């Protein structure tokens, strides 16, 4: 009974406000740079810094891939050979976003805040 009373009068627990995700291709690029570039290279050419220490050849994965998207998503999620599984870190939608970016691995432009367009007090006519 006392515990229930404490929960009712205690401080309210508020959930964090969900953050807006970037566009799919930008999110795919961010995930790729977080999880994949070390082996596959910055642009998916199979020349990442860890590719030289692996016993297997790291495939070039940029551009149009030969296998169906479902199979590639399964590989990202479940791993294959020396490649680890990422299903504990990302879902199938994020795997698809990585593949979207790899079709044309060009860095996405980040939006810059324009300092001139910062909020300014409106100018009133006749007021100095």
N, C-alpha and C positions, 0 to 999 in steps of 0.2 A: 504494500500500500504506500509506504513512504517513497519508494523508488518511483512509482507512478506519479505521485504528487510532485516530486523533484523534476521529473521530465516535463510536467505541465507548467511549472512556474520557472523553470530554468531558462537560460538564454536560448532563443530560437536558433536552430541549425539551418542555415541557408545554403543551398546548393550553389556552386559556382555558375556563373552565367556562361553558357556555351559560347565559344569563340567561332566566328565565321570562318569557314574553310576557304582557302584561296581557290581560284579556278582549277579545274581538273588537271590541266596540263602543268600548271605551276606546282600544284601539290605533287604530281608525279615526278617532276624534276627534283623537288625537295626530298622526297622519299628516296629516289635513286641516289642522290648525293649523300644521303644518310646511310643507306644500306648496301649499295651495289658498286659504287665507283672504285672501291679499293681493289676489286678483282677485274671488273669489266672495263675500267677506264672512265675518264670524265665524260666521254661521248659514246660509250658503249662499243668501243673498238677492240675490246679484249686485251688491252694493254695497261691495266691498272698496276699499281706498285706491288701488289701481292701476287700477280699472275706469274711472276718469275720464280716464286718459291713453291708453287703448287706442282704436284706430280702430273696433273692433267692439263690439257690445253684449255684456256678460258675462251669460250666462244665470243666472237664479235656479235653483238645483239642489236646494233643500231640499224635503223631502216626497216623495210618490210621484212617481217620474219616469216619463215616457211611454214611453221607449225600453226595449227589453229589456236586462236586466243584462249580457249578453254584449257588446252594442254599447257600453254605457257603460264597461265594463272596457277594451274596445279603445281607446276615446277616451282614457281615463286613461293607458293604456300607450303609445299611439302618438301622442297629441296630435291636435289638430284646429284648423285656422285659427291663431289667435294663441296657442292653448294649447300649451305644450311637452309633449313626451313624457316620461313618467316610468318607462319600462321599465328604465332603467339604475339607478334608485333603489329601486324597489319591485316586487314580483312581483304576479301576478294575484290572489293571495289577499289581499294588502294593499289592492289596488284594491277588492276586494269589501268589505273591512272599512270603507273610506271610504264606500262606498255604503250600507252598513248604518247607519253613524252618520248619514248625510244623510237617511235616512227619517224620523228624529225627532232633529234636531240639538240635543239638550239636553246641556249639559255633564255628564259623569259625575262622581259624587262620589268624591273620593280618600279612601282609607282613612287615618284618623288613628291614630297610635299612642297608645294610652291609657297615660299615664304611671303611673296607679295600678296597672295590671296588669303592671308590670315584674316580673321575677323577684325574688322575695323568699325568704329562707330560711324554711323551714317552722317554724311554732311548735310546740314540743313541750310536752305536758302536764306540769306539775310542774316545768318548767325556767324559771327567771327570767332 
